[in-house]
Structures are given as C-alpha cells and as structure tokens.
Amino acid sequence: NLVLGEVLCYEARIFPDSLCSPMLAEWDGASLRASSFCDGDSLAFRVENAGNGAMAVPETYQLNIVNDDIVLLESGSLQLGPGEADTIRALAGMDAFLFELEQPDGHPHPEPVSLLAAGCLSPLDTGLLNAFPGSNGDGFAVERCGPVIGPYDPNIKVAVPEGYGEEHFIGFDQRIQYTIHFQNVGADMARTVTIRDKLSPQLSLASFRTGPSSHAHEWVILPDRTLAITFPDINLPDSTSSEAESHGFFSYTIEPVKGILPYTRIENEAAIYFDFNPPIITNTTEHLIEKPSIAAAIFTTLCPGDLYLGQMIEQDSILKQVFEMPEKDSIIWHHVNVLTIEDTTEIAVALDAPGDWRGIAINQDTVITETLESTLGCDSIIRYQITILTNLDSPAWAQGVRLSPNPASGIVRLSWRQLPVQQGRVRIFHSIGQLVAERNTLPGSKTLSWDVRHWPSGVYWVEMDINGQRARWRLVVE
C-alpha cells in the first residue's frame, strides 16, 4: 500500500545504551538531545540536558531556514542543568528549518546536534532528507529516512550526508558515511563478493573507520589507496531464489584531509565483483567543500517601496550580504518585513527618567498612538510604548536574577533561580530607546542568552516582565 514519494523512516539502536566506563575527566557530564514538534503557529525545537551533569559553559546554537541556501534566522546559547530543557521557536512556514548545536567539550559522542524539520505547513522536501548529518544527540541511536522509489539499480553507493544544494556542499571537517549496496541478480548463487573502492586523495586514510555490514568480511587498504573488501564464502542467493537474502552491504566513515581548500570536489565510486564476473561499477557520489563563514541576522521593517541595500523593497524579503575574506567569509542575512496598510507599528521607547518626549511631558509608563497618512500605502497607525527605565521598584524575585558577563562582548546570559510564574517576557532596549531584542521565558528554562558580538557598543537596558511585575538591569556592550 506504499505510494511513490512517500517518506519512510527507521531507527536503529545499540545496546547497552548507557556509558559503561567512568566519566571522562574533561567532560562536564552534560548530554544534549533535541526534538522538534509543531505547536500552534510555531515550529518548536526542544533541547534537553539528558546527562547527569550541568553544562559548565554555554553552548552556541543556530536556527537556519533551508531553501535554496542556508539562511541564519537566530543564534544564541544554552546552558542547562541535568534534566533541564529549553525551547527555541520559529514561525511555521513552507520552508524547512535546520537546528544546530554543539555538544559540550569532552563528550564521548561529540557529533553535533543537527536536526532538520519541515516548517509545519508543508511536508519536508525529499531532496533534503539526507542532505545534512542528521543527529538528535543520542549517541546510541540513529534514524534514517528516504522516499519510496520505483525500480532502480541495486548495486549503488550512498553517501550520508549527501550535502545541500545541487553542488552537495559539506563542511571541511564533515565525516562522511559511505555505504556500498549490492545484490546478486544473476541466475546462480554467488560464492564470493569482492568490492574495490579507490579512495579519493581528498579523503584522509587516518580517519577511516569501518561501519556496519551485512556479512562477515575482510578488508585492507592497498598502497594505491584502494579499499579492498572481500566476503569469502558469502554464498549469496540469487534474487529469483530469495529476493530478501540476495542483498548485502558494507559501510565505512572517513573525513576530508586536513587543510582541504574550499570548493574542492570529492568524488567516489566502487566496483563490485560477483565471483569471476566482470565488475559492476556503482554510481559516483559527489561532494563540494564549502567555504567557512560566520553569519549574523538583522531584522528590519520597511514601508512598500523603501530602499534597502540599494534595492527597492515591495514585499517581505531576505537579502544576503557577503563580505569575502581569504579564509572565512562574513555573511549578514537581512530579514526585511514590509508593512501593509492594515499594519499597526508598535515602537518601544525607553526614557532614562521622567521628562519631555517630542513636546509631551512623560511622568509614568504610557502608550501614545499617532495616526499618519502615507503615500506609500504603509501603516497608518504608530503606537509608542513609552517606558521610564529608572521609575521602577524591583520585585522580590528580581534578587535571584543574574545578568553576566557585564560588560559583555560575546554571549550575554540572563539566568534566574525561581520566578513567580514560569512564563514571562524579556526585552532589551538601547539607551536611545530602541527595542533591539525580545524573548519569552518558557516553562522549565532558567536562562536566556544573546550573542551581542554584532551589537553597537553602548549602554542597554534589560527588562524582565513576569505577570506584570517588571525589573530592569543596565548592560554595557563593548
């Protein structure tokens, strides 16, 4: 009852699925696992510390939109105690999302978390299923997915990850898993199966590791870099006698050589011999090494027809700005929201003290609504939410809140022991009154963090609102 194109997934788990040896000295005992789910109008990524120790330092995460490119949507950091969890959300859409997070240093399964999920409003593009490594952080299990396809050549070579885009881009340090599948489609049993796989000079022999295989085998790497695998006395039935038992496979993992240059192509194919028959040549797998980069995201709101980065913007857009450097590029993703006539713009304004604002005496927190006429068809209502930063007595729960480091030039973290309720709002204002960041506190979390490396230097105010009770802290960004 399967339909062509239908996606099927399977999970394999190894037992025992717990660590047997004493905890490594350089590891803090934290182990991060991630899952995704649709929640109302959002796609949520939940990260849990499933280990026995607290994270000694925050770990940086990235949430990306995956379409024709990998577009940074949000970056931040997490620091969780044992059993604690945090949730990162994105607005549901048609695109796929990729969540990436490093495991703590010294982790016995150091593969980063790399979780791909559909945007909840459409199924995942089957071309993306194995484009990325695909790990939820559980070192004892692996999940693979693939579409149902029609008749195909059973003697193939598969690489995971496949890489993204038409060029199959991967990182310079990405470990690749190659699997060679074979099937005896002859008229008689195959007594011996031999595989010859000439390893690309762009792959490091020192990083070679064998993986799962279907039958007992012997392997050796010859001086000319040929990987030779022999299945002696395999006695592989032909497909007409037993279709299910006529298949076999061999897998291994390997990394690119150290210092491999960007845009280097890695190709690989194998030859499969059934007894003394001529070889069957598999397909050729291809990867291209991407150039390393660091990325930042900027969010801007415009009226239709406004100019931005030299372009007239008429609709919501994502613009890419690349600053090329010899070894590593800098990329800024500009997420531009274009308002319509039905929109109401809300602008947060922070004043250091009571006083005059645009000719209006402000003595307490207030809301001022302004109606504008626009020939651009932009929003007609602007609502200013004015907050007096120094006109506030901190509630008792604020004594258990810490903002560090302060001054900050990298990751800044707001943490707390206990709040009156588990859900609240945190906003950060520049000293000129501009709202620069807004996040919600979530049940089970005890920390929020921001990457301020790309923020202008100066004084900021961090405001936490819990059930109408507000507290503020002064933050200096260097």
C-alpha positions as CSV (number, residue, x, y, z in Angstrom):
1,N,0.0,0.0,0.0
2,L,3.0,2.3,-0.3
3,V,2.9,5.3,-2.6
4,L,5.8,6.5,-4.7
5,G,7.4,9.5,-2.9
6,E,6.1,8.5,0.5
7,V,8.7,9.0,3.2
8,L,9.6,6.1,5.4
9,C,11.9,6.3,8.4
10,Y,13.6,3.7,10.6
11,E,15.6,3.9,13.8
12,A,18.4,1.6,14.9
13,R,19.6,1.4,18.5
14,I,22.6,-0.3,20.0
15,F,22.6,-1.9,23.5
16,P,23.6,-1.3,26.2
17,D,22.6,2.3,25.6
18,S,24.4,3.8,28.5
19,L,28.1,4.5,29.2
20,C,30.0,1.7,30.9
21,S,33.3,3.5,31.6
22,P,33.9,6.2,34.2
23,M,33.1,9.7,33.1
24,L,35.8,11.4,31.1
25,A,37.8,13.9,33.2
26,E,37.4,16.7,30.6
27,W,33.6,16.2,30.2
28,D,31.1,18.0,32.5
29,G,28.6,15.2,32.2
30,A,26.0,17.2,30.2
31,S,24.5,15.5,27.2
32,L,22.2,17.5,24.9
33,R,19.3,16.0,22.9
34,A,16.9,17.8,20.6
35,S,13.5,17.1,19.2
36,S,11.1,19.1,17.0
37,F,7.3,19.5,17.0
38,C,4.6,21.7,15.7
39,D,2.9,23.9,18.3
40,G,0.1,26.2,17.0
41,D,1.6,28.7,14.6
42,S,5.2,27.7,15.5
43,L,7.8,25.0,14.9
44,A,9.5,24.3,18.2
45,F,12.9,22.8,18.8
46,R,13.2,21.4,22.4
47,V,16.7,20.9,23.8
48,E,17.1,18.8,26.9
49,N,20.2,18.0,29.0
50,A,19.8,14.3,29.3
51,G,23.1,13.9,31.1
52,N,24.0,13.7,34.8
53,G,25.9,16.9,35.0
54,A,25.3,20.6,34.5
55,M,26.8,22.4,31.5
56,A,29.9,24.1,32.7
57,V,29.7,26.7,29.9
58,P,27.0,27.8,27.4
59,E,26.9,26.2,24.0
60,T,26.0,28.2,20.9
61,Y,23.1,27.1,18.7
62,Q,21.9,28.2,15.3
63,L,18.5,28.1,13.8
64,N,18.5,28.3,10.0
65,I,15.9,28.4,7.2
66,V,16.7,25.9,4.5
67,N,15.6,26.8,0.9
68,D,18.0,27.5,-1.9
69,D,20.5,28.4,0.7
70,I,21.1,28.1,4.5
71,V,19.7,31.3,5.9
72,L,20.5,32.2,9.5
73,L,17.3,33.0,11.4
74,E,18.5,33.1,15.0
75,S,21.6,32.3,17.0
76,G,22.1,32.2,20.8
77,S,23.4,29.9,23.5
78,L,22.1,27.5,26.1
79,Q,23.3,26.4,29.5
80,L,21.2,23.7,31.2
81,G,21.4,21.7,34.3
82,P,20.7,18.0,34.4
83,G,17.1,17.3,33.3
84,E,16.5,21.0,32.3
85,A,15.2,21.9,28.9
86,D,14.7,25.0,26.7
87,T,12.6,25.6,23.6
88,I,13.5,27.6,20.5
89,R,10.7,28.6,18.2
90,A,10.2,29.7,14.6
91,L,7.1,30.9,12.9
92,A,5.6,28.0,11.0
93,G,6.0,28.2,7.2
94,M,6.6,26.4,4.0
95,D,10.4,26.2,4.3
96,A,12.4,23.6,6.2
97,F,14.4,24.6,9.3
98,L,17.8,23.3,10.5
99,F,18.8,23.4,14.1
100,E,22.4,23.0,15.0
101,L,24.1,22.8,18.4
102,E,27.5,21.6,19.7
103,Q,27.8,19.0,22.4
104,P,29.9,20.1,25.5
105,D,33.7,19.6,25.2
106,G,34.9,16.1,26.0
107,H,31.5,14.5,25.2
108,P,32.0,10.8,24.4
109,H,29.8,11.2,21.4
110,P,31.0,14.6,20.1
111,E,28.9,14.7,16.9
112,P,27.0,18.0,16.9
113,V,23.2,18.0,17.1
114,S,21.9,18.6,13.6
115,L,18.1,18.4,13.3
116,L,16.1,19.1,10.2
117,A,12.4,19.7,10.3
118,A,9.6,20.8,8.0
119,G,8.0,24.1,8.7
120,C,4.7,22.5,9.7
121,L,2.7,23.9,6.7
122,S,4.2,21.5,4.1
123,P,6.0,18.2,4.0
124,L,9.7,18.1,4.0
125,D,11.3,18.2,0.6
126,T,12.6,14.7,0.0
127,G,15.8,16.1,-1.5
128,L,16.7,17.4,1.9
129,L,16.1,14.2,3.9
130,N,19.8,13.2,4.0
131,A,21.4,16.5,2.9
132,F,22.7,17.1,6.5
133,P,24.3,14.8,9.1
134,G,21.0,14.3,11.0
135,S,21.7,13.7,14.7
136,N,19.4,14.4,17.6
137,G,22.3,14.0,20.1
138,D,21.5,10.4,21.1
139,G,24.8,8.6,20.6
140,F,23.3,5.1,20.8
141,A,20.6,5.5,18.1
142,V,20.4,6.7,14.5
143,E,17.4,7.5,12.3
144,R,17.4,7.5,8.6
145,C,14.5,8.5,6.2
146,G,14.0,8.1,2.5
147,P,11.3,8.3,-0.1
148,V,9.6,5.2,-1.7
149,I,11.1,4.9,-5.2
150,G,10.4,2.7,-8.2
151,P,12.7,0.1,-9.9
152,Y,16.4,1.0,-9.5
153,D,19.9,-0.4,-9.9
154,P,20.5,-2.3,-6.6
155,N,24.3,-2.0,-6.9
156,I,24.8,1.5,-5.7
157,K,27.0,3.7,-3.4
158,V,25.3,6.1,-1.0
159,A,26.9,8.9,1.0
160,V,25.5,10.5,4.1
161,P,25.3,13.4,4.4
162,E,24.6,14.0,0.8
163,G,25.4,17.7,1.1
164,Y,23.0,20.5,0.4
165,G,22.2,22.2,-2.9
166,E,23.0,21.0,-6.4
167,E,26.7,21.0,-5.6
168,H,26.3,18.8,-2.5
169,F,28.1,21.2,-0.2
170,I,29.6,19.9,3.1
171,G,31.9,21.4,5.7
172,F,35.7,20.9,5.6
173,D,35.6,18.7,8.7
174,Q,32.4,16.8,7.9
175,R,32.8,13.0,8.4
176,I,31.1,11.1,5.5
177,Q,29.5,7.7,5.8
178,Y,29.7,5.7,2.6
179,T,27.6,2.6,2.1
180,I,28.0,0.2,-0.8
181,H,24.9,-1.8,-1.5
182,F,25.0,-4.9,-3.7
183,Q,22.5,-7.6,-4.9
184,N,23.0,-10.9,-6.7
185,V,20.7,-10.6,-9.7
186,G,22.3,-13.4,-11.6
187,A,21.0,-16.9,-12.1
188,D,23.1,-18.7,-9.5
189,M,24.4,-18.3,-6.0
190,A,27.5,-16.0,-5.6
191,R,30.2,-17.8,-3.6
192,T,32.4,-14.7,-3.2
193,V,31.7,-11.0,-3.4
194,T,34.6,-8.5,-3.7
195,I,34.5,-4.7,-3.6
196,R,37.2,-2.4,-4.9
197,D,36.8,1.2,-3.8
198,K,39.5,3.7,-4.9
199,L,39.6,6.3,-2.1
200,S,39.9,9.9,-3.3
201,P,43.2,11.7,-2.4
202,Q,41.0,14.3,-0.8
203,L,40.0,11.8,1.9
204,S,42.1,11.1,5.0
205,L,43.1,7.5,5.3
206,A,44.0,8.1,9.0
207,S,40.3,8.9,9.7
208,F,39.0,5.7,8.1
209,R,36.6,3.7,10.3
210,T,34.7,0.6,9.2
211,G,30.9,0.6,10.0
212,P,28.1,-1.9,9.8
213,S,28.0,-4.6,7.2
214,S,25.6,-7.4,6.2
215,H,28.0,-10.4,6.2
216,A,31.4,-11.4,7.6
217,H,34.2,-9.9,5.6
218,E,37.8,-9.0,5.3
219,W,39.2,-5.6,4.3
220,V,42.5,-3.9,3.5
221,I,43.7,-0.6,2.1
222,L,46.2,-1.2,-0.7
223,P,49.2,1.1,-1.3
224,D,47.4,2.8,-4.2
225,R,44.6,3.8,-1.8
226,T,42.2,1.1,-3.0
227,L,39.9,-0.2,-0.3
228,A,39.5,-3.9,-0.9
229,I,36.6,-5.8,0.8
230,T,36.1,-9.5,0.4
231,F,33.1,-11.5,1.5
232,P,34.5,-15.1,1.3
233,D,32.0,-17.9,1.3
234,I,29.1,-15.5,1.4
235,N,27.0,-17.9,-0.7
236,L,24.7,-15.0,-1.6
237,P,21.5,-16.4,-3.2
238,D,20.3,-15.0,-6.5
239,S,17.3,-12.7,-6.4
240,T,15.0,-15.3,-8.1
241,S,15.7,-17.8,-5.3
242,S,15.4,-15.4,-2.4
243,E,15.0,-11.7,-3.1
244,A,15.3,-10.7,0.6
245,E,18.6,-12.7,1.1
246,S,20.2,-11.7,-2.2
247,H,21.2,-8.3,-0.8
248,G,24.3,-7.2,1.0
249,F,26.2,-4.0,2.0
250,F,29.4,-2.6,3.5
251,S,29.8,0.8,5.1
252,Y,32.6,3.0,6.4
253,T,33.2,6.6,7.5
254,I,36.0,8.9,6.6
255,E,36.9,12.6,6.8
256,P,38.3,15.1,4.3
257,V,42.1,15.7,4.6
258,K,43.3,18.4,7.0
259,G,43.6,21.7,5.3
260,I,41.4,20.9,2.3
261,L,40.6,24.0,0.3
262,P,37.2,25.5,-0.2
263,Y,35.4,24.3,-3.4
264,T,37.5,21.1,-3.6
265,R,35.4,18.3,-5.1
266,I,35.4,14.8,-3.6
267,E,34.2,12.0,-5.9
268,N,33.9,8.3,-5.1
269,E,32.7,5.2,-6.8
270,A,33.2,1.4,-6.3
271,A,33.5,-1.8,-8.4
272,I,31.6,-4.9,-7.3
273,Y,32.6,-8.4,-8.4
274,F,30.4,-11.4,-8.1
275,D,32.7,-14.5,-8.3
276,F,34.6,-14.2,-11.6
277,N,32.2,-12.0,-13.4
278,P,33.1,-8.6,-14.8
279,P,32.8,-5.7,-12.2
280,I,29.6,-3.7,-11.8
281,I,30.5,0.0,-11.4
282,T,28.4,1.9,-9.0
283,N,27.2,5.5,-9.4
284,T,29.6,8.3,-8.4
285,T,29.0,10.2,-5.2
286,E,30.0,13.9,-5.2
287,H,30.7,16.5,-2.5
288,L,32.0,20.0,-2.7
289,I,33.8,21.6,0.3
290,E,32.0,24.9,1.2
291,K,34.0,27.9,2.3
292,P,33.8,28.5,6.1
293,S,31.8,31.5,7.1
294,I,30.3,33.3,10.1
295,A,26.8,34.6,9.9
296,A,24.6,37.2,11.6
297,A,20.9,38.1,11.2
298,I,19.4,41.6,11.1
299,F,15.6,42.2,11.2
300,T,14.2,45.4,9.5
301,T,10.7,46.7,9.0
302,L,10.0,48.9,5.9
303,C,7.2,50.5,4.0
304,P,6.5,49.3,0.5
305,G,8.8,51.0,-2.0
306,D,11.5,51.8,0.6
307,L,15.2,51.5,-0.5
308,Y,17.3,49.0,1.4
309,L,20.8,48.0,0.5
310,G,20.3,49.8,-2.8
311,Q,17.1,47.8,-3.7
312,M,13.5,48.9,-3.8
313,I,11.6,46.5,-1.5
314,E,8.0,45.8,-2.3
315,Q,7.4,42.6,-0.3
316,D,8.9,40.6,2.6
317,S,12.4,39.6,1.6
318,I,15.6,38.0,2.7
319,L,18.7,39.7,1.5
320,K,22.2,38.2,1.7
321,Q,25.3,40.4,2.2
322,V,28.6,38.7,1.9
323,F,32.0,40.2,3.0
324,E,34.6,37.9,1.4
325,M,37.8,37.2,3.3
326,P,40.7,34.9,2.3
327,E,39.9,32.2,4.8
328,K,36.4,32.8,6.1
329,D,33.6,34.9,4.8
330,S,31.2,37.1,6.9
331,I,27.6,36.8,5.9
332,I,24.7,39.1,7.1
333,W,21.2,37.9,6.5
334,H,18.8,40.8,6.3
335,H,15.2,39.7,7.1
336,V,13.0,42.6,5.7
337,N,9.4,42.8,6.8
338,V,7.2,45.1,4.5
339,L,4.2,46.6,6.2
340,T,0.8,46.9,4.7
341,I,-1.9,49.5,5.2
342,E,-3.6,47.2,7.7
343,D,-0.5,47.0,9.9
344,T,0.0,48.9,13.2
345,T,3.6,49.5,14.1
346,E,4.4,49.3,17.8
347,I,7.6,51.1,18.8
348,A,9.1,50.6,22.2
349,V,10.7,53.8,23.6
350,A,12.8,53.8,26.8
351,L,13.5,57.0,28.7
352,D,16.2,57.2,31.4
353,A,14.0,59.5,33.6
354,P,10.7,61.4,33.5
355,G,10.7,64.4,31.2
356,D,9.9,65.7,27.8
357,W,9.4,63.5,24.8
358,R,8.5,65.1,21.5
359,G,7.0,68.0,23.4
360,I,4.9,65.8,25.6
361,A,5.5,65.6,29.4
362,I,6.1,61.9,30.4
363,N,5.9,61.2,34.1
364,Q,5.0,57.5,34.0
365,D,4.9,54.5,31.6
366,T,2.3,55.2,28.9
367,V,1.1,54.5,25.4
368,I,0.9,57.2,22.7
369,T,-0.9,56.5,19.5
370,E,-0.1,58.5,16.3
371,T,-2.0,58.4,13.1
372,L,-0.1,59.1,9.9
373,E,-1.0,59.5,6.2
374,S,1.3,57.8,3.8
375,T,1.5,58.0,0.0
376,L,3.5,54.7,0.1
377,G,0.5,52.7,1.4
378,C,2.4,51.9,4.6
379,D,1.0,51.5,8.1
380,S,-1.2,54.4,9.2
381,I,-1.0,53.9,13.0
382,I,2.1,54.0,15.1
383,R,1.8,53.1,18.8
384,Y,4.7,54.2,21.0
385,Q,5.0,52.2,24.2
386,I,7.0,54.5,26.5
387,T,8.8,53.1,29.5
388,I,10.7,55.1,32.1
389,L,13.6,52.9,33.0
390,T,14.5,54.4,36.4
391,N,10.9,54.8,37.6
392,L,10.6,51.2,38.9
393,D,11.0,49.3,42.2
394,S,12.3,45.8,41.6
395,P,10.1,43.0,42.8
396,A,11.5,40.5,45.3
397,W,12.1,37.7,42.7
398,A,14.5,40.0,40.8
399,Q,17.1,39.4,43.6
400,G,17.6,35.9,42.2
401,V,18.2,37.1,38.6
402,R,21.8,37.5,37.3
403,L,23.0,39.2,34.1
404,S,26.5,38.2,33.1
405,P,29.0,38.9,31.9
406,N,28.6,42.7,32.2
407,P,30.2,44.4,30.4
408,A,29.8,41.9,27.5
409,S,31.4,41.5,24.1
410,G,30.2,38.0,23.2
411,I,27.5,35.8,24.7
412,V,25.5,37.6,27.5
413,R,23.3,35.4,29.7
414,L,20.3,36.2,31.9
415,S,19.7,33.5,34.5
416,W,17.4,33.0,37.4
417,R,16.7,30.6,40.3
418,Q,12.9,30.9,40.6
419,L,10.2,33.1,39.2
420,P,6.6,33.7,40.4
421,V,5.3,32.2,37.2
422,Q,7.2,30.2,34.5
423,Q,6.2,32.3,31.5
424,G,7.2,35.9,31.0
425,R,8.8,38.4,28.6
426,V,12.3,39.8,28.4
427,R,13.1,42.9,26.3
428,I,16.4,44.7,25.7
429,F,16.5,48.4,24.8
430,H,19.3,50.5,23.6
431,S,20.0,53.6,25.7
432,I,18.4,55.7,22.9
433,G,15.1,53.8,23.5
434,Q,15.2,51.4,20.5
435,L,14.0,47.9,21.2
436,V,16.7,45.5,20.0
437,A,15.7,42.1,21.2
438,E,12.6,40.3,22.7
439,R,12.3,36.8,24.0
440,N,9.9,34.8,26.2
441,T,10.8,32.8,29.2
442,L,9.5,29.2,28.9
443,P,8.4,26.5,31.4
444,G,11.4,24.5,32.5
445,S,14.1,27.0,31.4
446,K,16.2,29.1,33.8
447,T,18.3,31.0,31.3
448,L,18.2,33.2,28.2
449,S,21.2,34.3,26.2
450,W,22.1,36.6,23.3
451,D,25.0,36.9,21.0
452,V,26.0,40.6,21.2
453,R,29.1,40.5,19.1
454,H,27.4,42.4,16.3
455,W,25.6,44.9,18.5
456,P,26.8,48.5,18.6
457,S,28.8,49.4,21.6
458,G,27.0,51.3,24.3
459,V,24.5,51.1,27.2
460,Y,21.5,48.8,27.0
461,W,18.6,48.1,29.4
462,V,17.4,44.6,30.0
463,E,13.7,44.4,31.2
464,M,12.1,41.3,32.5
465,D,8.3,41.3,32.8
466,I,6.7,38.5,34.9
467,N,2.9,38.7,35.2
468,G,3.0,42.5,35.1
469,Q,5.9,42.8,37.6
470,R,9.0,44.3,35.9
471,A,12.6,44.5,36.8
472,R,15.4,46.2,34.8
473,W,19.2,45.8,34.6
474,R,21.8,48.0,33.0
475,L,24.0,46.2,30.4
476,V,27.2,47.6,28.8
477,V,28.2,46.1,25.4
478,E,31.8,46.7,24.5
